[in-house]
Amino acid sequence: MKEVLGSDFNANMTVADVKEVTAPEGAEFPLKITFAMKGVTASFKVQILH
């Protein structure tokens, strides 16, 4: 993760989940993807990698 995140990396980071996300056929872009992460609140600092 350090190589990918560079200066945004924090040694206390952990991978919480991995999701496979695909757009349905015929979807119009841009897409908005929303998902819930149990235990994560708006006050958490997160990184989403795609």
mmCIF file of the N, C-alpha and C atoms, coordinates in Angstrom:
data_MODEL
# 
_entry.id   MODEL 
# 
loop_
_atom_site.group_PDB 
_atom_site.id 
_atom_site.type_symbol 
_atom_site.label_atom_id 
_atom_site.label_alt_id 
_atom_site.label_comp_id 
_atom_site.label_asym_id 
_atom_site.label_entity_id 
_atom_site.label_seq_id 
_atom_site.pdbx_PDB_ins_code 
_atom_site.Cartn_x 
_atom_site.Cartn_y 
_atom_site.Cartn_z 
_atom_site.occupancy 
_atom_site.B_iso_or_equiv 
_atom_site.pdbx_formal_charge 
_atom_site.auth_seq_id 
_atom_site.auth_comp_id 
_atom_site.auth_asym_id 
_atom_site.auth_atom_id 
_atom_site.pdbx_PDB_model_num 
ATOM 1   N N  . MET A 1 1  ? 0.818   -1.189 0.000   1.00 0.00 ? 1  MET A N  1 
ATOM 2   C CA . MET A 1 1  ? 0.000   0.000  0.000   1.00 0.00 ? 1  MET A CA 1 
ATOM 3   C C  . MET A 1 1  ? 0.863   1.254  0.000   1.00 0.00 ? 1  MET A C  1 
ATOM 4   N N  . LYS A 1 2  ? 2.008   1.201  0.659   1.00 0.00 ? 2  LYS A N  1 
ATOM 5   C CA . LYS A 1 2  ? 2.869   2.382  0.752   1.00 0.00 ? 2  LYS A CA 1 
ATOM 6   C C  . LYS A 1 2  ? 3.280   2.869  -0.633  1.00 0.00 ? 2  LYS A C  1 
ATOM 7   N N  . GLU A 1 3  ? 3.604   1.940  -1.515  1.00 0.00 ? 3  GLU A N  1 
ATOM 8   C CA . GLU A 1 3  ? 4.018   2.318  -2.867  1.00 0.00 ? 3  GLU A CA 1 
ATOM 9   C C  . GLU A 1 3  ? 2.881   3.005  -3.623  1.00 0.00 ? 3  GLU A C  1 
ATOM 10  N N  . VAL A 1 4  ? 1.678   2.541  -3.431  1.00 0.00 ? 4  VAL A N  1 
ATOM 11  C CA . VAL A 1 4  ? 0.522   3.098  -4.137  1.00 0.00 ? 4  VAL A CA 1 
ATOM 12  C C  . VAL A 1 4  ? 0.087   4.428  -3.533  1.00 0.00 ? 4  VAL A C  1 
ATOM 13  N N  . LEU A 1 5  ? 0.056   4.527  -2.202  1.00 0.00 ? 5  LEU A N  1 
ATOM 14  C CA . LEU A 1 5  ? -0.472  5.714  -1.529  1.00 0.00 ? 5  LEU A CA 1 
ATOM 15  C C  . LEU A 1 5  ? 0.547   6.823  -1.325  1.00 0.00 ? 5  LEU A C  1 
ATOM 16  N N  . GLY A 1 6  ? 1.817   6.491  -1.389  1.00 0.00 ? 6  GLY A N  1 
ATOM 17  C CA . GLY A 1 6  ? 2.849   7.514  -1.206  1.00 0.00 ? 6  GLY A CA 1 
ATOM 18  C C  . GLY A 1 6  ? 2.725   8.210  0.131   1.00 0.00 ? 6  GLY A C  1 
ATOM 19  N N  . SER A 1 7  ? 2.674   9.548  0.134   1.00 0.00 ? 7  SER A N  1 
ATOM 20  C CA . SER A 1 7  ? 2.647   10.315 1.383   1.00 0.00 ? 7  SER A CA 1 
ATOM 21  C C  . SER A 1 7  ? 1.332   10.169 2.148   1.00 0.00 ? 7  SER A C  1 
ATOM 22  N N  . ASP A 1 8  ? 0.293   9.624  1.526   1.00 0.00 ? 8  ASP A N  1 
ATOM 23  C CA . ASP A 1 8  ? -0.977  9.382  2.221   1.00 0.00 ? 8  ASP A CA 1 
ATOM 24  C C  . ASP A 1 8  ? -0.962  8.081  3.017   1.00 0.00 ? 8  ASP A C  1 
ATOM 25  N N  . PHE A 1 9  ? 0.112   7.302  2.879   1.00 0.00 ? 9  PHE A N  1 
ATOM 26  C CA . PHE A 1 9  ? 0.212   6.037  3.608   1.00 0.00 ? 9  PHE A CA 1 
ATOM 27  C C  . PHE A 1 9  ? 0.403   6.278  5.093   1.00 0.00 ? 9  PHE A C  1 
ATOM 28  N N  . ASN A 1 10 ? -0.218  5.419  5.906   1.00 0.00 ? 10 ASN A N  1 
ATOM 29  C CA . ASN A 1 10 ? -0.061  5.446  7.352   1.00 0.00 ? 10 ASN A CA 1 
ATOM 30  C C  . ASN A 1 10 ? 0.207   4.009  7.790   1.00 0.00 ? 10 ASN A C  1 
ATOM 31  N N  . ALA A 1 11 ? 1.219   3.790  8.612   1.00 0.00 ? 11 ALA A N  1 
ATOM 32  C CA . ALA A 1 11 ? 1.607   2.443  9.023   1.00 0.00 ? 11 ALA A CA 1 
ATOM 33  C C  . ALA A 1 11 ? 0.507   1.703  9.780   1.00 0.00 ? 11 ALA A C  1 
ATOM 34  N N  . ASN A 1 12 ? -0.486  2.426  10.298  1.00 0.00 ? 12 ASN A N  1 
ATOM 35  C CA . ASN A 1 12 ? -1.589  1.800  11.029  1.00 0.00 ? 12 ASN A CA 1 
ATOM 36  C C  . ASN A 1 12 ? -2.736  1.368  10.116  1.00 0.00 ? 12 ASN A C  1 
ATOM 37  N N  . MET A 1 13 ? -2.619  1.598  8.827   1.00 0.00 ? 13 MET A N  1 
ATOM 38  C CA . MET A 1 13 ? -3.677  1.225  7.895   1.00 0.00 ? 13 MET A CA 1 
ATOM 39  C C  . MET A 1 13 ? -3.801  -0.283 7.768   1.00 0.00 ? 13 MET A C  1 
ATOM 40  N N  . THR A 1 14 ? -5.024  -0.723 7.528   1.00 0.00 ? 14 THR A N  1 
ATOM 41  C CA . THR A 1 14 ? -5.284  -2.132 7.249   1.00 0.00 ? 14 THR A CA 1 
ATOM 42  C C  . THR A 1 14 ? -6.255  -2.229 6.087   1.00 0.00 ? 14 THR A C  1 
ATOM 43  N N  . VAL A 1 15 ? -6.225  -3.344 5.405   1.00 0.00 ? 15 VAL A N  1 
ATOM 44  C CA . VAL A 1 15 ? -7.202  -3.593 4.338   1.00 0.00 ? 15 VAL A CA 1 
ATOM 45  C C  . VAL A 1 15 ? -8.451  -4.145 5.009   1.00 0.00 ? 15 VAL A C  1 
ATOM 46  N N  . ALA A 1 16 ? -9.578  -3.435 4.876   1.00 0.00 ? 16 ALA A N  1 
ATOM 47  C CA . ALA A 1 16 ? -10.814 -3.837 5.536   1.00 0.00 ? 16 ALA A CA 1 
ATOM 48  C C  . ALA A 1 16 ? -11.647 -4.771 4.669   1.00 0.00 ? 16 ALA A C  1 
ATOM 49  N N  . ASP A 1 17 ? -11.579 -4.605 3.354   1.00 0.00 ? 17 ASP A N  1 
ATOM 50  C CA . ASP A 1 17 ? -12.407 -5.417 2.474   1.00 0.00 ? 17 ASP A CA 1 
ATOM 51  C C  . ASP A 1 17 ? -11.912 -5.268 1.046   1.00 0.00 ? 17 ASP A C  1 
ATOM 52  N N  . VAL A 1 18 ? -12.231 -6.244 0.242   1.00 0.00 ? 18 VAL A N  1 
ATOM 53  C CA . VAL A 1 18 ? -11.957 -6.207 -1.194  1.00 0.00 ? 18 VAL A CA 1 
ATOM 54  C C  . VAL A 1 18 ? -13.275 -6.525 -1.888  1.00 0.00 ? 18 VAL A C  1 
ATOM 55  N N  . LYS A 1 19 ? -13.680 -5.679 -2.797  1.00 0.00 ? 19 LYS A N  1 
ATOM 56  C CA . LYS A 1 19 ? -14.944 -5.877 -3.505  1.00 0.00 ? 19 LYS A CA 1 
ATOM 57  C C  . LYS A 1 19 ? -14.697 -5.889 -5.005  1.00 0.00 ? 19 LYS A C  1 
ATOM 58  N N  . GLU A 1 20 ? -15.379 -6.773 -5.695  1.00 0.00 ? 20 GLU A N  1 
ATOM 59  C CA . GLU A 1 20 ? -15.364 -6.791 -7.165  1.00 0.00 ? 20 GLU A CA 1 
ATOM 60  C C  . GLU A 1 20 ? -16.573 -5.989 -7.625  1.00 0.00 ? 20 GLU A C  1 
ATOM 61  N N  . VAL A 1 21 ? -16.320 -4.908 -8.331  1.00 0.00 ? 21 VAL A N  1 
ATOM 62  C CA . VAL A 1 21 ? -17.397 -4.023 -8.772  1.00 0.00 ? 21 VAL A CA 1 
ATOM 63  C C  . VAL A 1 21 ? -17.348 -3.917 -10.286 1.00 0.00 ? 21 VAL A C  1 
ATOM 64  N N  . THR A 1 22 ? -18.472 -4.174 -10.932 1.00 0.00 ? 22 THR A N  1 
ATOM 65  C CA . THR A 1 22 ? -18.563 -4.014 -12.377 1.00 0.00 ? 22 THR A CA 1 
ATOM 66  C C  . THR A 1 22 ? -19.806 -3.199 -12.707 1.00 0.00 ? 22 THR A C  1 
ATOM 67  N N  . ALA A 1 23 ? -19.736 -2.462 -13.784 1.00 0.00 ? 23 ALA A N  1 
ATOM 68  C CA . ALA A 1 23 ? -20.883 -1.674 -14.230 1.00 0.00 ? 23 ALA A CA 1 
ATOM 69  C C  . ALA A 1 23 ? -21.821 -2.556 -15.038 1.00 0.00 ? 23 ALA A C  1 
ATOM 70  N N  . PRO A 1 24 ? -23.121 -2.434 -14.806 1.00 0.00 ? 24 PRO A N  1 
ATOM 71  C CA . PRO A 1 24 ? -24.059 -3.211 -15.598 1.00 0.00 ? 24 PRO A CA 1 
ATOM 72  C C  . PRO A 1 24 ? -24.001 -2.802 -17.074 1.00 0.00 ? 24 PRO A C  1 
ATOM 73  N N  . GLU A 1 25 ? -24.268 -3.729 -17.942 1.00 0.00 ? 25 GLU A N  1 
ATOM 74  C CA . GLU A 1 25 ? -24.259 -3.424 -19.369 1.00 0.00 ? 25 GLU A CA 1 
ATOM 75  C C  . GLU A 1 25 ? -25.228 -2.287 -19.658 1.00 0.00 ? 25 GLU A C  1 
ATOM 76  N N  . GLY A 1 26 ? -24.777 -1.317 -20.429 1.00 0.00 ? 26 GLY A N  1 
ATOM 77  C CA . GLY A 1 26 ? -25.608 -0.174 -20.794 1.00 0.00 ? 26 GLY A CA 1 
ATOM 78  C C  . GLY A 1 26 ? -25.576 0.958  -19.783 1.00 0.00 ? 26 GLY A C  1 
ATOM 79  N N  . ALA A 1 27 ? -24.776 0.826  -18.734 1.00 0.00 ? 27 ALA A N  1 
ATOM 80  C CA . ALA A 1 27 ? -24.698 1.872  -17.713 1.00 0.00 ? 27 ALA A CA 1 
ATOM 81  C C  . ALA A 1 27 ? -24.151 3.156  -18.322 1.00 0.00 ? 27 ALA A C  1 
ATOM 82  N N  . GLU A 1 28 ? -24.684 4.285  -17.844 1.00 0.00 ? 28 GLU A N  1 
ATOM 83  C CA . GLU A 1 28 ? -24.205 5.579  -18.316 1.00 0.00 ? 28 GLU A CA 1 
ATOM 84  C C  . GLU A 1 28 ? -23.175 6.126  -17.336 1.00 0.00 ? 28 GLU A C  1 
ATOM 85  N N  . PHE A 1 29 ? -22.103 6.676  -17.877 1.00 0.00 ? 29 PHE A N  1 
ATOM 86  C CA . PHE A 1 29 ? -21.029 7.211  -17.057 1.00 0.00 ? 29 PHE A CA 1 
ATOM 87  C C  . PHE A 1 29 ? -21.181 8.710  -16.924 1.00 0.00 ? 29 PHE A C  1 
ATOM 88  N N  . PRO A 1 30 ? -20.734 9.330  -15.838 1.00 0.00 ? 30 PRO A N  1 
ATOM 89  C CA . PRO A 1 30 ? -20.010 8.701  -14.735 1.00 0.00 ? 30 PRO A CA 1 
ATOM 90  C C  . PRO A 1 30 ? -20.954 7.883  -13.853 1.00 0.00 ? 30 PRO A C  1 
ATOM 91  N N  . LEU A 1 31 ? -20.388 6.903  -13.178 1.00 0.00 ? 31 LEU A N  1 
ATOM 92  C CA . LEU A 1 31 ? -21.142 6.054  -12.262 1.00 0.00 ? 31 LEU A CA 1 
ATOM 93  C C  . LEU A 1 31 ? -20.925 6.522  -10.830 1.00 0.00 ? 31 LEU A C  1 
ATOM 94  N N  . LYS A 1 32 ? -21.923 6.324  -9.992  1.00 0.00 ? 32 LYS A N  1 
ATOM 95  C CA . LYS A 1 32 ? -21.788 6.551  -8.562  1.00 0.00 ? 32 LYS A CA 1 
ATOM 96  C C  . LYS A 1 32 ? -21.924 5.185  -7.896  1.00 0.00 ? 32 LYS A C  1 
ATOM 97  N N  . ILE A 1 33 ? -20.911 4.790  -7.134  1.00 0.00 ? 33 ILE A N  1 
ATOM 98  C CA . ILE A 1 33 ? -20.912 3.498  -6.456  1.00 0.00 ? 33 ILE A CA 1 
ATOM 99  C C  . ILE A 1 33 ? -20.993 3.763  -4.960  1.00 0.00 ? 33 ILE A C  1 
ATOM 100 N N  . THR A 1 34 ? -21.966 3.158  -4.311  1.00 0.00 ? 34 THR A N  1 
ATOM 101 C CA . THR A 1 34 ? -22.166 3.329  -2.877  1.00 0.00 ? 34 THR A CA 1 
ATOM 102 C C  . THR A 1 34 ? -22.185 1.966  -2.220  1.00 0.00 ? 34 THR A C  1 
ATOM 103 N N  . PHE A 1 35 ? -21.473 1.825  -1.106  1.00 0.00 ? 35 PHE A N  1 
ATOM 104 C CA . PHE A 1 35 ? -21.519 0.584  -0.352  1.00 0.00 ? 35 PHE A CA 1 
ATOM 105 C C  . PHE A 1 35 ? -21.279 0.891  1.121   1.00 0.00 ? 35 PHE A C  1 
ATOM 106 N N  . ALA A 1 36 ? -21.744 0.003  1.982   1.00 0.00 ? 36 ALA A N  1 
ATOM 107 C CA . ALA A 1 36 ? -21.607 0.182  3.424   1.00 0.00 ? 36 ALA A CA 1 
ATOM 108 C C  . ALA A 1 36 ? -20.439 -0.648 3.932   1.00 0.00 ? 36 ALA A C  1 
ATOM 109 N N  . MET A 1 37 ? -19.727 -0.107 4.892   1.00 0.00 ? 37 MET A N  1 
ATOM 110 C CA . MET A 1 37 ? -18.640 -0.826 5.566   1.00 0.00 ? 37 MET A CA 1 
ATOM 111 C C  . MET A 1 37 ? -18.976 -0.831 7.054   1.00 0.00 ? 37 MET A C  1 
ATOM 112 N N  . LYS A 1 38 ? -19.279 -2.001 7.577   1.00 0.00 ? 38 LYS A N  1 
ATOM 113 C CA . LYS A 1 38 ? -19.649 -2.130 8.982   1.00 0.00 ? 38 LYS A CA 1 
ATOM 114 C C  . LYS A 1 38 ? -18.553 -1.555 9.878   1.00 0.00 ? 38 LYS A C  1 
ATOM 115 N N  . GLY A 1 39 ? -18.941 -0.695 10.809  1.00 0.00 ? 39 GLY A N  1 
ATOM 116 C CA . GLY A 1 39 ? -17.999 -0.114 11.759  1.00 0.00 ? 39 GLY A CA 1 
ATOM 117 C C  . GLY A 1 39 ? -17.306 1.148  11.287  1.00 0.00 ? 39 GLY A C  1 
ATOM 118 N N  . VAL A 1 40 ? -17.479 1.534  10.035  1.00 0.00 ? 40 VAL A N  1 
ATOM 119 C CA . VAL A 1 40 ? -16.844 2.744  9.502   1.00 0.00 ? 40 VAL A CA 1 
ATOM 120 C C  . VAL A 1 40 ? -17.850 3.888  9.556   1.00 0.00 ? 40 VAL A C  1 
ATOM 121 N N  . THR A 1 41 ? -17.427 5.007  10.120  1.00 0.00 ? 41 THR A N  1 
ATOM 122 C CA . THR A 1 41 ? -18.299 6.179  10.225  1.00 0.00 ? 41 THR A CA 1 
ATOM 123 C C  . THR A 1 41 ? -17.706 7.337  9.426   1.00 0.00 ? 41 THR A C  1 
ATOM 124 N N  . ALA A 1 42 ? -18.443 8.422  9.350   1.00 0.00 ? 42 ALA A N  1 
ATOM 125 C CA . ALA A 1 42 ? -17.999 9.592  8.591   1.00 0.00 ? 42 ALA A CA 1 
ATOM 126 C C  . ALA A 1 42 ? -16.725 10.202 9.163   1.00 0.00 ? 42 ALA A C  1 
ATOM 127 N N  . SER A 1 43 ? -16.392 9.920  10.409  1.00 0.00 ? 43 SER A N  1 
ATOM 128 C CA . SER A 1 43 ? -15.194 10.504 11.017  1.00 0.00 ? 43 SER A CA 1 
ATOM 129 C C  . SER A 1 43 ? -13.918 9.724  10.686  1.00 0.00 ? 43 SER A C  1 
ATOM 130 N N  . PHE A 1 44 ? -14.040 8.554  10.066  1.00 0.00 ? 44 PHE A N  1 
ATOM 131 C CA . PHE A 1 44 ? -12.875 7.748  9.705   1.00 0.00 ? 44 PHE A CA 1 
ATOM 132 C C  . PHE A 1 44 ? -12.166 8.346  8.501   1.00 0.00 ? 44 PHE A C  1 
ATOM 133 N N  . LYS A 1 45 ? -10.856 8.227  8.470   1.00 0.00 ? 45 LYS A N  1 
ATOM 134 C CA . LYS A 1 45 ? -10.074 8.595  7.296   1.00 0.00 ? 45 LYS A CA 1 
ATOM 135 C C  . LYS A 1 45 ? -9.834  7.296  6.528   1.00 0.00 ? 45 LYS A C  1 
ATOM 136 N N  . VAL A 1 46 ? -10.293 7.234  5.292   1.00 0.00 ? 46 VAL A N  1 
ATOM 137 C CA . VAL A 1 46 ? -10.175 6.007  4.510   1.00 0.00 ? 46 VAL A CA 1 
ATOM 138 C C  . VAL A 1 46 ? -9.518  6.296  3.167   1.00 0.00 ? 46 VAL A C  1 
ATOM 139 N N  . GLN A 1 47 ? -9.007  5.260  2.564   1.00 0.00 ? 47 GLN A N  1 
ATOM 140 C CA . GLN A 1 47 ? -8.478  5.316  1.202   1.00 0.00 ? 47 GLN A CA 1 
ATOM 141 C C  . GLN A 1 47 ? -9.212  4.230  0.414   1.00 0.00 ? 47 GLN A C  1 
ATOM 142 N N  . ILE A 1 48 ? -9.717  4.583  -0.736  1.00 0.00 ? 48 ILE A N  1 
ATOM 143 C CA . ILE A 1 48 ? -10.382 3.612  -1.605  1.00 0.00 ? 48 ILE A CA 1 
ATOM 144 C C  . ILE A 1 48 ? -9.516  3.458  -2.847  1.00 0.00 ? 48 ILE A C  1 
ATOM 145 N N  . LEU A 1 49 ? -9.072  2.249  -3.073  1.00 0.00 ? 49 LEU A N  1 
ATOM 146 C CA . LEU A 1 49 ? -8.209  1.982  -4.225  1.00 0.00 ? 49 LEU A CA 1 
ATOM 147 C C  . LEU A 1 49 ? -9.006  1.221  -5.267  1.00 0.00 ? 49 LEU A C  1 
ATOM 148 N N  . HIS A 1 50 ? -8.823  1.594  -6.504  1.00 0.00 ? 50 HIS A N  1 
ATOM 149 C CA . HIS A 1 50 ? -9.528  0.878  -7.577  1.00 0.00 ? 50 HIS A CA 1 
ATOM 150 C C  . HIS A 1 50 ? -8.589  0.585  -8.719  1.00 0.00 ? 50 HIS A C  1 
# 
